[in-house]
């Protein structure tokens, strides 16, 4: 990585699960570097959804390094997720033809609710299946599957947690960390955002800014994906031995089911 720059540049790991991200700084110039990021990043940048892509370089070993502007900014606070601009940016993502075309070119298949339910049915640990709320939730998912299957597939982020929304010092809003991008029902993203951050009596107003209505179909699909994700979170934290987090999601499931 260092030989891409003059020796005056300081390059440090940026953390993250993959270890493939770095910060580079020289005087007032600051870049965010990533090794072997998806070509999808270039389209996200061109659409103004992530910070601007500055350059892409291929190394002798075949690795591809991308550099984006490293922006001063901050994550959105949970209370800010109800702002109109969040709804508008998510709608822009969900209706973007260039994003959808690129994911399709990369071979991404539409994410089907059947896959999610099968994963739960085959991998859920017995300890969790003995919980009444989990059994009730699994019945809800099985009974609602036919109604959740639908033909609208868009580019979804997959993790619309407030930590992934970046507000720059120039007051520009971005949605970052696209490693989990998928082609899926928009209810996947919208449901998690509404359930986690927006009081239910404000859903209709938020969806008005997003550009749709709160139909019975949308309500069912949102609940289906949120319930399924909640069980997956419980399972994931249990497997990691993070029992405090697991209990948080058990309590959350009790509230929503």
C-alpha positions as CSV (number, residue, x, y, z in Angstrom):
1,X,0.0,0.0,0.0
2,X,2.8,2.4,1.0
3,X,4.5,2.4,-2.4
4,X,1.4,4.1,-4.0
5,X,2.5,7.3,-2.2
6,X,5.5,9.3,-1.5
7,X,7.2,8.6,1.8
8,X,5.7,11.7,3.4
9,X,2.2,10.2,3.4
10,X,1.1,8.6,6.7
11,X,-1.0,5.4,6.1
12,X,-2.8,3.7,9.0
13,X,-5.4,0.9,9.2
14,X,-9.0,2.1,9.3
15,X,-10.2,-0.9,11.3
16,X,-13.2,-2.8,10.2
17,X,-13.9,-6.5,9.9
18,X,-11.9,-7.1,6.7
19,X,-8.7,-5.3,7.5
20,X,-8.8,-4.0,3.9
21,X,-9.4,-0.3,4.7
22,X,-6.8,2.5,5.4
23,X,-6.5,6.2,6.0
24,X,-3.8,8.1,4.2
25,X,-2.8,11.7,5.1
26,X,-0.3,14.2,3.8
27,X,-0.6,17.8,5.1
28,X,-4.2,18.8,4.2
29,X,-4.8,15.9,1.8
30,X,-6.7,13.0,3.3
31,X,-8.0,9.9,1.6
32,X,-9.9,6.8,2.6
33,X,-8.4,3.7,0.8
34,X,-9.9,0.3,0.3
35,X,-8.4,-2.8,-1.2
36,X,-10.4,-4.8,-3.7
37,X,-13.7,-3.0,-3.2
38,X,-16.5,-3.8,-5.5
39,X,-16.9,-1.9,-8.8
40,X,-20.2,-1.0,-7.3
41,X,-18.4,1.7,-5.3
42,X,-17.8,3.7,-8.4
43,X,-21.5,3.9,-9.2
44,X,-22.4,4.8,-5.5
45,X,-19.8,7.6,-5.7
46,X,-21.1,8.8,-9.1
47,X,-24.7,8.9,-7.7
48,X,-23.6,11.0,-4.7
49,X,-24.5,8.3,-2.2
50,X,-21.0,7.8,-0.9
51,X,-18.1,10.3,-0.7
52,X,-16.4,11.0,-4.0
53,X,-14.1,8.4,-5.6
54,X,-10.8,10.1,-6.3
55,X,-8.9,7.4,-8.2
56,X,-8.6,3.6,-8.7
57,X,-5.2,1.9,-9.2
58,X,-4.3,-1.7,-9.9
59,X,-1.2,-3.1,-8.2
60,X,1.3,-5.5,-9.7
61,X,-0.2,-8.4,-7.7
62,X,-3.6,-7.7,-9.2
63,X,-5.1,-6.0,-6.2
64,X,-7.2,-2.9,-6.9
65,X,-7.0,0.1,-4.6
66,X,-9.7,2.7,-4.5
67,X,-9.3,6.2,-2.9
68,X,-12.2,8.3,-1.7
69,X,-12.2,11.7,-0.1
70,X,-11.9,11.3,3.6
71,X,-14.5,13.7,4.9
72,X,-14.8,15.4,8.3
73,X,-18.2,14.6,9.5
74,X,-20.2,12.6,12.0
75,X,-22.7,9.8,12.2
76,X,-26.4,10.6,12.4
77,X,-27.9,10.4,15.9
78,X,-30.9,8.1,16.3
79,X,-33.3,11.0,16.6
80,X,-32.1,12.4,13.3
81,X,-33.2,9.3,11.4
82,X,-36.7,10.7,11.1
83,X,-35.5,13.7,9.0
84,X,-36.9,14.1,5.5
85,X,-33.5,13.9,3.9
86,X,-32.9,10.4,5.2
87,X,-36.2,9.3,3.6
88,X,-35.3,11.1,0.3
89,X,-31.8,9.5,0.1
90,X,-33.1,6.0,0.8
91,X,-35.7,6.5,-1.9
92,X,-33.0,7.7,-4.3
93,X,-31.1,4.5,-3.6
94,X,-34.1,2.3,-4.1
95,X,-35.1,3.9,-7.4
96,X,-31.6,4.1,-8.9
97,X,-31.3,2.3,-12.2
98,X,-27.5,2.6,-12.4
99,X,-27.1,1.0,-9.0
100,X,-29.5,-1.9,-9.9
101,X,-27.8,-2.4,-13.3
102,X,-24.3,-2.6,-11.7
103,X,-25.4,-5.2,-9.1
104,X,-27.0,-7.3,-11.8
105,X,-23.9,-7.1,-13.9
106,X,-21.9,-8.3,-10.9
107,X,-24.2,-11.4,-10.8
108,X,-26.2,-10.5,-7.7
109,X,-29.4,-12.5,-7.5
110,X,-32.6,-11.1,-5.9
111,X,-32.8,-11.9,-2.2
112,X,-35.8,-14.0,-1.6
113,X,-37.6,-14.3,1.8
114,X,-37.7,-18.1,1.3
115,X,-33.9,-18.1,1.7
116,X,-34.1,-16.1,5.0
117,X,-36.7,-18.5,6.4
118,X,-34.8,-21.6,5.3
119,X,-31.7,-20.2,7.0
120,X,-33.7,-19.7,10.2
121,X,-35.3,-23.2,10.1
122,X,-32.0,-25.0,9.5
123,X,-29.6,-23.1,11.7
124,X,-31.6,-21.8,14.7
125,X,-30.3,-23.4,17.9
126,X,-32.6,-25.5,20.0
127,X,-32.1,-23.2,23.1
128,X,-33.7,-20.3,21.2
129,X,-36.4,-22.4,19.6
130,X,-37.7,-23.3,23.1
131,X,-38.5,-19.6,23.7
132,X,-42.3,-19.0,23.3
133,X,-41.7,-15.7,21.5
134,X,-39.4,-17.4,19.0
135,X,-41.8,-20.2,18.3
136,X,-44.6,-17.6,17.8
137,X,-42.3,-15.6,15.5
138,X,-41.4,-18.6,13.4
139,X,-45.1,-19.4,13.0
140,X,-45.7,-15.8,11.9
141,X,-42.8,-16.1,9.3
142,X,-44.1,-19.4,7.9
143,X,-47.7,-18.2,7.7
144,X,-46.8,-14.9,6.1
145,X,-44.3,-16.1,3.5
146,X,-46.7,-16.3,0.6
147,X,-47.8,-12.7,1.1
148,X,-44.3,-11.4,1.5
149,X,-43.2,-12.9,-1.8
150,X,-43.6,-10.0,-4.3
151,X,-42.1,-8.7,-7.5
152,X,-40.6,-5.4,-6.5
153,X,-36.8,-5.7,-6.3
154,X,-34.5,-2.8,-5.8
155,X,-31.0,-2.1,-4.5
156,X,-31.1,-2.4,-0.7
157,X,-28.3,-1.4,1.7
158,X,-29.1,-4.1,4.2
159,X,-27.9,-2.3,7.3
160,X,-29.5,1.1,7.7
161,X,-28.3,1.6,11.3
162,X,-27.7,5.2,12.1
163,X,-24.0,4.5,12.4
164,X,-23.8,4.1,8.6
165,X,-25.3,7.5,7.8
166,X,-22.5,10.2,7.5
167,X,-23.2,13.9,7.6
168,X,-20.3,15.9,6.3
169,X,-19.2,19.3,7.5
170,X,-20.6,20.6,4.3
171,X,-24.0,19.3,5.4
172,X,-24.0,16.5,2.7
173,X,-25.6,13.2,3.8
174,X,-24.1,9.9,2.7
175,X,-24.9,6.2,3.3
176,X,-21.7,4.3,3.7
177,X,-20.5,0.7,4.3
178,X,-22.1,-1.1,1.4
179,X,-20.5,-4.6,1.9
180,X,-24.0,-6.1,2.5
181,X,-25.6,-4.5,-0.6
182,X,-28.4,-6.7,-2.1
183,X,-31.2,-6.7,-4.6
184,X,-34.3,-7.1,-2.4
185,X,-37.7,-5.9,-1.4
186,X,-37.4,-2.2,-0.4
187,X,-39.4,-3.2,2.8
188,X,-36.1,-4.8,4.0
189,X,-34.5,-1.4,4.5
190,X,-37.6,0.6,5.2
191,X,-38.9,-1.8,7.8
192,X,-35.7,-1.8,9.9
193,X,-35.4,1.9,9.7
194,X,-39.0,2.6,10.8
195,X,-39.1,-0.1,13.5
196,X,-35.8,1.0,15.0
197,X,-36.1,4.8,14.8
198,X,-39.5,6.1,14.0
199,X,-42.6,6.1,16.3
200,X,-45.4,4.1,14.7
201,X,-47.7,7.1,14.7
202,X,-45.2,8.9,12.5
203,X,-44.7,6.1,9.9
204,X,-47.2,7.5,7.4
205,X,-45.5,11.0,7.5
206,X,-42.1,9.5,7.0
207,X,-43.2,7.3,4.2
208,X,-44.8,10.3,2.5
209,X,-41.4,11.9,2.3
210,X,-40.0,8.6,1.1
211,X,-42.7,8.6,-1.6
212,X,-45.1,5.8,-0.8
213,X,-48.1,4.9,1.3
214,X,-48.4,2.7,4.4
215,X,-50.4,-0.1,2.9
216,X,-51.4,-3.4,4.6
217,X,-49.0,-5.2,2.3
218,X,-46.0,-2.9,3.2
219,X,-46.8,-3.2,6.9
220,X,-46.8,-7.0,6.7
221,X,-43.6,-7.2,4.6
222,X,-41.8,-4.8,6.9
223,X,-42.8,-6.7,10.0
224,X,-41.8,-10.0,8.4
225,X,-38.3,-8.8,7.6
226,X,-37.8,-7.1,11.0
227,X,-38.9,-10.3,12.8
228,X,-36.6,-12.5,10.7
229,X,-33.7,-10.2,11.2
230,X,-34.2,-10.0,14.9
231,X,-34.0,-13.7,15.3
232,X,-30.9,-13.8,13.2
233,X,-29.4,-11.1,15.4
234,X,-30.2,-13.3,18.5
235,X,-28.6,-16.3,16.9
236,X,-25.5,-14.4,15.8
237,X,-24.8,-12.9,19.2
238,X,-25.4,-16.2,21.0
239,X,-22.9,-17.9,18.7
240,X,-20.4,-15.1,19.6
241,X,-21.1,-15.5,23.3
242,X,-22.5,-12.0,23.5
243,X,-25.4,-12.8,25.8
244,X,-26.2,-9.3,26.8
245,X,-26.8,-8.3,23.2
246,X,-28.7,-11.6,22.6
247,X,-31.0,-10.8,25.5
248,X,-31.6,-7.3,24.1
249,X,-32.9,-8.8,20.8
250,X,-35.0,-11.4,22.8
251,X,-36.7,-8.5,24.6
252,X,-37.1,-6.6,21.3
253,X,-38.7,-9.6,19.7
254,X,-41.2,-9.8,22.6
255,X,-42.2,-6.2,21.9
256,X,-42.8,-6.5,18.2
257,X,-44.3,-10.0,17.8
